[in-house]
Amino acid sequence: MTRGCATGVLLERDDETSLVARALEQARDGIGSVVVLAGPLGNGKTALLRALARHPGAASFSVLHASATLMERGHAYGVVRQLLEPVLAAAPAEVWAGPAALAGPVFDRGGADQPLDDAARSVHLGMLTLGRNLSAIKPLFVLVDDLQWVDEPSLAMLELLAGRIRHLRVVLVVTVREGDPLAERPAAAAVLAAATKRLRPRPLSPAGAAKLVRAKLGRECDEAFGLACHEATGGNPLLLTGLALAWAVGGEPPTEANAELVRAARPAQVRERVVACMRAQPEPVRLLLKAAAVLGESAELDAVSVLAGLDEPSTAEIVRGLDRLGLFRGAVFAHPGAREAVDDLMTATEREQLHLRAVRLLYDLGKPVETVAGQLLATSTPQGLWAVEALRDAAHVALRRGAPDTAVAYLRRALLDTSVDGPDRATVLVDLASAERLLDVNAAVRTLSYAVALLPGPRERAAALIRLTPAVMGDAPDAVVSILRGVVDEFGPPERLSGVDRDLSLRLEARLRFICRSEPWGLAGTRTRLDELQEGEWTDSGAARELLSVLVNSAALTASVSARRVAVLAEQLLARQPASSAHSASAAPLLVTALAAADSPGVVAGWLERALGAARQRGDVVEQAMIRTEQSLIHLVAGRVAEATRAASDSFDLGAWDWTSVGTSAAIVSGAVALQLGDPVLIDQVLASVDAEQSNPCLATVTGLLRGHTAVARGEHAAAALTLADCGAHLDRSGWRNPVLFPWRSALALVKLKLGATCDAIALAEEERLIAEEWGAASGIGRTLRVLGRVVGGDRGLDLTGRAIEVLRTSAHRLELLHALRQRAELTECPDSWRSCLELAEEIGAQRIANRARIALGFSAPARSGGKLTRSEQKVAMLAVSGRSNQEIAEMLDVTSRAVEKHLTNTYRKLGVRRRAELAEALRSVGSASPA
């Protein structure tokens, strides 16, 4: 029988420790696992977890331990720091190599004041690499107590670890309290679902219960009394401890005569006994208990003493007594149940008053502003202007440490201390919108609309509206657009204004034009407005440059101005934009898209690399997601397929498709890249991450194009034709007809050719060719010539393909050149043409086309030719690549786990891979394999 500390909670836990020991043995061989210790409050999970840290089987592991608390849920990466800081202190510098450096801001590497973000996927990826590096030195035994209270960023990291743990030398053991709503958060549920084994420590037996009670009482108790305690508590260790404590304080002997009193009680009454015990204490003791409960687990003894109104000697004596009783450890409660019991000693009014006194006390003591704000969150009584300022300061600190959800909570509480409809309330609302921008774009726009309505004049309203960038305002609802139009009308044309008012007017126009970029008003007069701004001294005005950037982007989307002019303007504007400045707050993303559409990626690559380095220094995941998305587009236009694929995959992991955070612009670019790459893994990830009915029409169109591509891959050409035609019609209505970014006519032409509608196919291809020549970008012209050649066929088709190759040799878009070379090789079956195709494919990293060329030349293709994947195998493989466990896949597809394993085994054999980690690359290299 397992024995441990004097509490006896570790009794009767041999089965659990044996199972974890087996998991440790497997981890040494590279097969990691997740073990969940679940159950109600007090069933011994925590004590078992602590015992596992001392298990002999863990001697060869680095043991990482963290305990989450309810009061510290707002501290970003608090649990991660608990886990990793001790082991990192002694780790060699090599563990920070490569992507692991992305985790540096969490541990104050590279600057203590760097901000973090709650959804910092780049940081999470860095920490995953850091964990891999650490486990390569020594396997990791990760123990996390109270998963339900883990802060959101740490929980996201644990979810990422759990999803990949099968291939790591790591054992993760977590405890979770059953029935706690916080345990149902998606990330927590994902960790629990990844469990290899879920254990529920059983209640103690009557003999074990008697031993625990004896240990707590410090003396022998009658057998009948021990049995009565077991019956009253059901063998729950915490309830047994509370019951024993109550009897110890009450002074009643643990005899057979008192057994009936215990037996008559119910488990819920055990807490009542603890509360009764506390009520029986002298008034100073009760005051101290209440003060400690209000100040929380991070309370310092001096503050507890002052709030309780006690002198230091009295406080010290009381704390020593409470420690002997097992209620206190230092200045905090020994277990949550004790603190919860203290709450029963206070009325709601008394609790409110104590929190208010705590606010003033902590404020006067000069405690950190977030400590003061935390107390204010527990109150509902307005405190006036000073509280508003304190909460705003605390929100600023929270944003700097990467906790926007906490900042939002502070600012919403600050609204209680503002007027109902005054400018002071508007100021807080503007701050709130800025914080919400990091969590939910739509919420931020709505909050800003409330603020604008409360501001007294057009200048104040304009200053508030420009707090959100044009790209963010692009997702504004009609009500906000109406407000923006009203403020624009109040200002009048910028040409009639000067100074600050002129700048505000120009920035307002930039936002309104971006919002209406898919409407006739937003598209009308783009060329004329460009001419007007260029004639002025626009390069000296940041506001005019912002408006120009919007106009250049609109001109690129609509192909209403020549590609050459767009490229020149975009390069000039980008040259005035420092790469180190906040990317998401600038117009740079609009310029990058315009330069890519104009087939002019030259100056952008280096600029984006510098911008990415600055974003990583700041720890801003939203900016990193945007920049990696833009890099994928630039790599694609420059023909760097492997780099484009990596950047697109990174941007997805960083949240480019979480458009509520990054806005729809990045998501649209990401979808366009996935579409042109034709990468089945990326396309499947994108489609799996968006709602079936997307509310944003532009985003819905891009996802529709992706679904059309997927339908083509499945051979469902009629369905694909309908989808592509519908999406194309929407793009035409929006005026978005750039043939480089959205070549839907070419895609539909090829589908029509498959359906035998050659005339329709030729008409579509010819129409896109005319648009491409009007736009003037070589990549667009070359693509349309190639597609027209494919549709026409014969000698004319070969001639058009040759013309496409000539045009594309002048373009940076080498992937388009490769497609044209492949088409010529397929039409001629000429070995020289296939050799040219193979050379370029290997150079730019297009492995699927390289494999096709090798086969045509009679070379050996990679050993991944075991047959086409069935549709079921494709689905299982895609879900496996997205990080889902076999059990999750089985539940999603409504099949057995055995069926999932069989499909994966067949897939590994057909693709020539040995493990899940190789699956994504194998799927990419064979392309979207059509089902057999």
N, C-alpha and C positions, 0 to 999 in steps of 0.2 A: 504494500500500500504506500502510495506517495505521501511523504510527509514534508512539511515546510515550516513556515513561521508559526508563531504561537497562536495565531488566530484559528488555526485548524482549517481554513478555507481550502487549503491544498490537499485535504484528505480526499481519497477516492477519485483520483483523476488519472489513474494509470492508462486507461484506454486513450485518452486525449493526448497524453505526452508520448505514447508509443506511436500514434499516427503522425505526429509532428516529427518525431525522430526519423520515420521512414521518408518523409518529405525532405528532410535535411540530407539524407543519403542520396536521394535522387538529384537534388540540386548540385551536389558535388560533381555529378556526371553531366551537368548542363541542362537538366530538365527542371525548370522552376515550377512553383505552384502557389496558389492562394488558399489559405485556410481561414475560415470564418468561425469565430466563437460567438455564438448568438444566445439570446435568452432574455428574460425579464430583468428588471433592476435587482441586483444583489445575488445573482446565481453563481458568483465566483469567477466571472470572466476575467476581471482585472488581476486577481490574485494568481490565476492560472497563467496569464500572459507574463507576469513578472517571474513566475517560476520557470517558464520556458526560456527566458533569457539566461538562466543559470544551468540549463540542461547540458549534460556532458556532450551530447551530439553537436552542440553549438560552439564547442571549443575552437574548431578550425574556421569559424565564421566571424565576420565583422558583424557585431550585434548592434542594430540601430533601433532605438526605442523612442517613442513619442506618446504623450498623453494629450488628447484634445480636451478642451473645456468649452462649455457653453458661452462663457463670458469672453473668450478669446476668438470666437468665430470671425470677428471682423478684422483680425490681424492677418494680413495676407502672407502666405507661406510660413506661418508660424509653426505648423507641424513639420513641414519640410526642413525648416531650420533645426528643429529639435532632432530630427533624424540624422541629418548630414553633417552639421557643424562639428560634432565631436570627432567623427572619423576623418573629416577633411583636414582637421588641425594637424594630423599626423601623416596625411597622405602625401605622396611625392607630387611634384609640380606637373608630371606627365598626365595626371588624371584630368587636367584642364585642357588637354590638347583637342584640336578640331572643334566640332560643334559644341563640345562641353563648355566652351567659353561663353556661350549664350546664357548659361545659368549664373554667370558671375554677379549680375546685379542683385540677386537674391541674397548673396553672402557678402555684399558690400565690396566686391572686387571691381575696381575700375572707377570708384567714386561712391561715397556713402550716400549722396543725395540723389542718386539716379532713381527716377520713378519706375515703378513696376505696374503691371496691369493684371487685374483678376483673371482675365482670359488669355494670359501671355503664353500662347502656344509655342512661340520661339523659345521662351524660357523653359517650358516643359520639355521641349525636344532637347534642349541643352542639358537639362537635368537627367533625362533618360540616357543620353550619351555618357554623362558623368557617372550614372549608376552602372552602366556597362563597363566603363573604365575601372571603376572601383571593384566590381565583381570579377574582373579579369585578374586583379591582384589577389583578391580573397573573396570567396562567396559571401553573399549578404543575407543576414537573417533580420528581416524588417518587422518590427512589432509596433502596431498602432492601436492604442486604446481609445474606445469610444468613437468609432468611425462617424457616427451620426453628428458629432460636433466638430468635425474637421472643417477648417476654413475652405472656402471655395477653390482658391488657386491650388492648395495642397491636395484637395480632393480630385481636381482635374489631373494632377500629376499622378496620383495613385491609380486613377482610371487608366491612364496611358500605360503605366507600369503593368497593371493587371492584364491589359489586353495583349501584352507582348511577353509575359513572364515565362511562357512555356519554353522559350528559347534562351533564357538567362539563368545564370547560377544564383538564383534569388528565391528565397521563401518569404512570402508576405503573410503575416498572421494579423488579422484585425478582429477587434471585438465590436459588437454592435448591439444596442439595446432594442429588442423587439418592440414594435408598436410605436416607436418614436417617429413622428412625421418627417423629421429631418433625415431619417435613414431612407426615405423614399425619394430624395432628390435624385435626378437622373444619373449624375456621376457616381453617387453612393450605390445606387441600384446596379450600375454597371460593374463596380468592384465586387459586389456580392454575387452577381451573376457569373463572374469569372472564377468563382471558388471551385477548386478541385475537391474540397471536402468542407462541408458545413457541419460544425459540431455544436451541440447544445448541452453544455455541462449539466449533468443531472443533479437534482436536489440530493442533499446528503441523506444517508441512511439514518435510522434512529441511533445507531452506534456512533456514526460520524457526528451527528448533531450533538450527542451527549459530550463527545470529546471537545467540540468547539465551545460549548457552553462552559465546560470546566475550565478551558483555557482563558476565557474572558472573565469568569468570576474569580479566577485565581484560587479556587478551592474545590474540593469534591462536592458533587451534588448527587442526590439520590437518583437511582435509575428511573424511578417513576417520574421524577421531575424532568429529567432529560427527555424521556419519551413524550411527556406532555408538551415540552418546547417544540419537539419535532412535529407533533400533530398540529400545533397552533401556527407554525410557520411553513409547513410543507417541506421542511428541510432547506429552505432558502437561506444561504449563508448570511446575507446582509440582514435579513429579518431576524435571524437567530442572534446576530451580533447586537442588533438594537434591543431585542428582548432581554438578552443577558445584561446589557448596559442598564436598562430600566430597573431590573431586579437588583443590580449591584448598587445603584444610586438609592433605590428605595429602601434598602436595608433588610428586605425580607429574606429569610433563609431559603435556599433551594432544596426544600424538603418535600417528602411525599405529601405532607399535609397541604402544601401550597400548589401541588400539581393540578388540582381541580380548578384553581383560579386561572392558571395558564391555559388549561384545556378549554375553558369556557370562552377564551378570547378568540378573535379571528385575525388573520394576517393584517388586515387594514387597521386593527387596533394596536398593532405593535408601534406604528408611528405615533398613535395617540399616547402610548406610554412614554415615548421619547419626549413628546411635547409636554406631557404632564411632568416629566422629570425636569425639563427646563423651567416650567412655570414654578416648580418648587424651589428653584434656586433664589438666592437673595437678589434684590433689585439691581445692585451693581453688575452682577453676573448677567442678568437678563439684558441690561442696557448694552453691555459689551457684545453679547451675542447678536443683538439686533444691529448694532453698528457694523460688526463684521459682515453680517449678511448683506447689508445695504452697500458697503464699499466693495464687496466682491472678493474673488480669490486672489487678486493682485494687490489687496489692501496691505498697507504698511502699518506696523503696530502703533506708530505715533499718531497717525490719522485716526485709527480705530479708537485710541485712547481719548483723543480730543472730542470726536463725535459722540462718544459715550459719556463725556463729561467726567472722566476719571483722571486721577493723577498717575504718574508713571509707576510708583511702587504698588498701588492697588491693582493697576492693570497687569503688571508682571505676576503678582500673586494669583490673580484670577486665571490668567492664561496657564500657569503651571497646574492649577487644579483641573482645568478643562482638558489639559493634555493628559493628565493621569486618568481621566474618565474616558479617554479615547475620542473625545469630541473635537479636539483641536490638534493641529500640528503646526507649531509656530504661531502665525497670526491668521491661519485659514482653517476652515473646517476639514475634518479628517475624511469625510465622504459626503457626497451630494445630499444623501438623505437627511443628514444632520442640519444642513443649511436650509433644506426645504421645510424641515420641521420648524425652524425658527420663524419662517414666514407665517406659520399658523399662530404665532404669538402676537402678530401685529394686525391691526385693522388697516384698511386701504388708506384711510386718512393719515394714520400714524406713519405708514410706509412712505406716502407722498411727502410728508413733512420731513422725514429723515433724509430722503433723497435731496430735497431742497436745501437742507442744512449741509449735506455733504457737498453739494455744488459750491456753496459759498466757502466752505472750509477748504476744499481742494483749490479753488480759485485764489483764495487768500494765501495759501501755502505755496503758491507758484507751481503747482503740479502741472504736468503736460496738458496742453489744451484738449487733447482727445480724452484724457481721463475726466476732465470737467464735462466735456460734451457727452460722454457715456452716461454720466449721472443725469444730465438734462434729458436724455432720451427716455429715462424712466419716469419723467414727470409730465404732467399736462397743465401745470399752472404757469401762465405767462410770466416771464421774468424781466421783460423790457429790452431796451436797446443793447445793453452789455451782453445779454445772452445771445442775441442775434450775431453780434460781432464774434463772440467766442465760438459759436457753432460754424460761422463762415470760416474762421481761422482753422478750426478742426477739420473742416471739409477740405481745405487747401492742403493740410498735412496728409490727410487720407489719400488725396489724389496723388501726392508726391510719392507715397509709399505703395501705390498701386492698388488701392481699395476704393474704386468708384462707387460701389454699392453702399459702402459705409458713408462716403461723402454725401450720397443722395439721402441717406437716412438723417444725417445731421441737418442738411438744408431743409428737408421737409419738416423737421421739428422746429427749425428756425421760423418757419411760416407762422407758427402759433404766436410768436412774439412780434409780428408785424401788424400793420394796419390791414383792414380788409381790402381796401382798394387804393392804397397810396403808392407813391414812388418807392418807399422803403420795401414794400412787398415785391414790387417789380424788380428791384435790385437782387433780391434773394432768388427770384424766379429765373433771372438771367444766369446766375451762378448755377442754379439747379439744372438748367438746360445744358450748360457746358459739361456738367458731370454726367448727366444722362446720355450725352452724346457718345460716351465710351461704352454704354450698355445697350441703348435702344435709340436708334436714330429717330424713329417716329415719335417716341415719348419726348425727346429733346425738342423737336419741332413744335409739338403741341404746347409744351411748357413755355416755349419762347413766345408763342402766339398769345398766351395769357398775359405774359409780362408786357408785351407791346401795347396791349389794350389798356394797361394801367399807366403808361408813361404819358407825361403832360404834353409834349410837343413833337413835331416831326423829327427834329434833330436827335432827341433822346430815343425815339422809336427806331430811327435808322441805325443809331449806334448799337442798339440791342440786336437788330436783325442781322447785322453783319458779323455778329459773334460766331455764327455758323457759316461755314464756307459754302460757295455755290454748289459744290457736289453734294453736300449734306442737304441743303435746301431743295435740291432736285427731287427729293422724295416727299416734299411737303403736300399735305392735303389741300383741297380746294379752299377751305376756310383761311388757311395761312396765305395762300396765293392771293386771295382777296385782300387781306391785310397788307401784304407787300405792295400790291397794285395801288392801294390807297395811299401808302406812304410815298411811293414814287410820284403819284399825282400831286401830293402836297409839296414835294420839292420842285417839281417842274423839270424841264430839260436841263442837263448839266451845262450846256453851252451858255445858259443865262446866269450861271452861278460862278462862284470863285472860292478859292481857299478850301476850308474844311467842308463846306456845304457841297462844293463841286465833287470832292472826293467821295463823300457819302452818296451822292446821287449816282455816280458812276458805279460804285460797288452795289448799290441797290439794283441798278439796271443789269449788272452782271448776273445777279441771283435770279432776277425775273426772267432773263433770257435763257438761263440754264434750265430753270423749271419748265419753260415752254419750248424746250429744244426739239420736242417732237410734235409741236403744234404750228400751224401756219404763221402765227404772230412771231414766234421765236425764230422761225426760219426766214421770214420776210426781211428783205433789206440787209442781209448779212454782208454782202459785197459793198453796198453803199456805206454801211456803218464802219466797215474796215477802212474804207477810203477816208472818211471823215476823221477817224482817230489817228490815222497815219499822217495826215496833214498837220496835226497839232504836235505839241511837244510831249507826246505820250510816253516816251521812254523815261521821262523824269517824274512820272506820276505812277505810284504803285497801284492806285485805284484804276487808272486807265489801262495799265498792263493786265490787271485782273479781268477787266471787261474784254480786252483784246484776246486774252487767252480763251475766254468763253466763245468769242466769235470765231476764232481760228478752229477750235474744236468743232463748232457747229458747221463751219465750212468743210471740214474734213468728213464729217459724218454724212453730209448731204452732197459732197462732191460738187458744190456750187461755185467753188473757186479752184483754180488750177493747183495741182499738187505741188508744183514748183514754188508758187507764191506762198502756199501754206507752209511749206518746209522752211523757206527763208524767214517768215515771220515767227514761226515756232522756235527756230534756233536762236533768233535775236532775243525773244522773250525768255527762253530758258537760260541764256547767258546772264541775264540779270537776276536770276533766281538762285541764291546760294544753296548748294546741295546740303549744307549742314542745318538749314532751317527746318522747322516742323513741316513735314511733307503733307500731312493731311490738312494743314491750314493754308496751303498754298494752291496755286493754279497749275503746278507742275504736272499732276496726273492728266490734266486735259491736254497739255502740250505733248506729252509722251505718246498718247493715243494718236494725235494729229501727225506727229513725225512718223510713226509706224505706218499709218494709212498712206502717207506721202512717199513711202518707200525710201525714207531717209533716216536710218537708225544711227548714222555715224557718230554724232556728238553725244548721243544719249547714254550709251553703255557705260562709259566712265563716270558720267554724272550720276547715274542711278547707283553705281557701286559705292560712290562716296556718300550718297544719301542713305543707303542701306547701313553703312558703317555708323553714321550719325544716329540713325533710328535704333540700332542695337545698343549704342552707348546710352541712349535715353531709356532703353527698355520698353519702347512703345510698340506693342504687338500689332496695333491697328496699322501703323505706318509700315511696319515690316511686311504685313500681308499685302498692302497696296503696292509696295515697291517690288516685292517678288512677283506679283502679278504683272506689273509693267515690264519687269525684266524678262519674263517668259514671252511677252509679246515682242519685245525687241530682239531677243534671241531667235524667235521664230522668223521674223522679217529678215534677219541677218543670216538665216539658214543654219543656225546652230541647233540642230534638233535635240541632241542629248541635253544640252544646257537648258533649252526651252522646256523640255519635259521635267527636268529636275526643279526648275524654278516654279513651274505650274504646280507640281506636286507639293513643294514647300508652301506655296501660297495657299493651297487648299488646307494643309495642316495648320497653317497660321490663322485660318478663318476667313479667307477671301469670299467664301460663299455664305458666311454669316452676315448677310447684308443688313440686318438690323443694327450691326455695329460698324461695319466699314462702308455702308452705303451701297447702292446698286451699281455704281459705275465700275468699281473693281470687280464685282461679280460678273458684269456683262463682258468685260475684257477677258476675264478668266474663262468664261464660256466660249468666247470667240476663239481663244487659243486652243482649248480642248477640241473644238470643232475642226479647226484646220490641221491640228496634229493628227486627228483621227485616232487618238490614243484610247483604247477601250477601257483601260483602268481609270483614267481621268474622267472620261465621259460617264462611266458608271458611278463614280464617286459624286460627280456633280449632280446627276439625276437623282441619286439617293438622298441628297442633302436638301433638296428644295421641295416645297409643297406641290401636290398635284395641280392645285389651282393657285397659281401665283398672282398676287394682287397687283404687282408692278407690271404694267404692260410690256415695257422694254425687256425686263428680265424674263417674262413669260415667253416672249418671242425667241430669245436666245435659247432657252431651255427647249422650246418647241423645235428649233433647228437641230438640237442635239438628239431629241427623240426621233426626228426624221432620219438622222444618220444611223441611229441604232436600228431602226426599222429596215433600212437598206442592208445593214450587216446581217440581219435575220432573213433577208430575202423577201420581206413584206413590201414589195415595191409599190403596190397600189396605195397602201396606208401611208407610206413615206411620201408619195406624190401629194396626197391630200394635205399632210402636215406641212410640207415645205411650201406649198402654194398658199396656205393660210398664213404662215409666218411671213412669206414674201409680201403678201398683200398688206399686212400690218406695217412692215418696214416701209413700203411705198407710201402708205398713208402718212406715216411719220416723217417722210422725206429722207429717211436714212437709206441712201442708195450707194454708199461707197463699195465698190466691187472688191477692194482689198480686205476690208473688215468683214463684210457680210455678202459673200458670193453665192447667194441662195439660188440665183437663176442658173448658174453653172451646175450646182448640185441637182437642181430639179431637171435640167436638161439631160443629165446622165441617167436619171431615174426614168424619164420619159423614153429615152432610148431603149432601156431595158424592157419597157412595156410595149415597145413597137410603135410608139407615137413619134416617128422620126421628124415629121414636119414641125410639130410642137417643140421638139428638142432643138431643132435648128433655129427656130424663131427666138427661143429663150437665149440660146448661146449667142446669137447675133446681137440681140438687144443688150446683153451684158457687155459684149465687145465694144459697142458704140459708147456705152457709159464709161467704160474703162479708158477708151481713147480720149474722151472728153476730160476725164480726170487727169490722165497723163502719167500715172505711176507705172513704171516698167513691169513690176510684178503683176499688177492687175491686167495689163494688156497681154502679157505673156500667158497668164492663166487662161484668159478668155479665148485666145488663139488656140491653145492646146485643147480646151474643151470643145471648141468648134471643130477642130480637126478630128477629135474622137467621134463626134456626132456625124460628121459628113462622111468620114471614112474614105477608102480608096486612095487614088493618087492625090486628089485635092486635100484629103485629110492629112496625108504625109507631108504635103507642101506646107499646110498650115502649121503642122507640128514643127517643121524646120524653122519657119518664121518665128514661132514661139521661142525656140531655143536661142535664136539670134537675139531677140529682144531681151530674154531673161539673162543672157550673159552680161548685159549692161546693168543688171539689178543686183542688189545685195541679197535678194531672196533666193538662196541656193536650193531650198527645199522645192520651190516651184520649178527651178531649173531641173532638179532631179526627176520630178514627175514628168516633165517634158522629155527628158532623155529616156526614161523608162518607156514612155509611150512610143517613141520612135523605135526603140529596140523591139518592142512587142509587135509593131507594125511591119518591121523589116526582118526580124529574127537575125540581124547581123551581129556576129560576135564582137566586132569593134564597138558597135553601139552598146552592147551589154557590158563590155569592159569599161567604157566611159561611165556608164551608169554605176557599176560596182565601185569604181575609184571614188566618185563623188559621194556615194552612199556611205562608204566607210569613213570618208573624211568628215562628214557632218554628223555621223552617228545614227543614220537611218537603218537600223539593223534589219527590219522586215524587208525593205527593198533590196538591201545587200544580199540577203538570203535568196531572194528570188533571182537575182542576177547570177549568183554562184551556181544555182541549179541550172539556169539556162546555159551557162558556160561549161557545164559538166563537172563542176567542182563538188566536193562533199559539203552538204549543208550541215549546220549544227544538229546534234542528235536530239531533235525535238519533233520527230515525225511519226509518232505512234498513232496518228489518226486525229480526226477532228473531234473537238469536244462536243458532247451532246448539250442540248439546252440546259438540262439539269446540272451538268458538270460546270457549264459556264456560270450559272447562278451561284452555285456553291463556291466556286473559285473566286468570283468577284466579292462575295460576302467575306470570304476568308482574308482576302487582300485588304479589305476595309477594317480588319482588326477584330472581327467578331469571333467568338469561340464556337466550337462545334455544337454545343448545346444551344447557343443563341441562334445559330443557323438552322438547327433542327426545328426550333420553335417558330421561326419566321416562315419557314417553308412547309411547316406542318408535316414533318417526316421524323423518322427516328435518328438518334445519334449515329447508329450503326450505318444507316443509309448515307449520312453525311461523310463518315469516314471512308466508305466505299467510293463515293464520288471523288473525294480528294485523292485517294490512292490511284484511281484511274487517271485523274488529271496529272498527277506527278509522273506517272508512267508515260503518258502521251507527250508531255512537255519536256521530259528528260530532266526533271528536277528531283531533289531529295527531301526538301523541307519547305515549310510555308514561307520562310524568309526569301526564297528564290522565286516565288510564284509570280509576284508583280512583274519582275523583269521578263520572265518567260512569256507572260501574257502579252506584254508590250511587243516583244520581238516577233511573235506570230500574228499580231494584229487581232482584230475582232473576229476570231475564228467563227465561221458560219456553222451553225448546228448541223450535225449529220442528219 
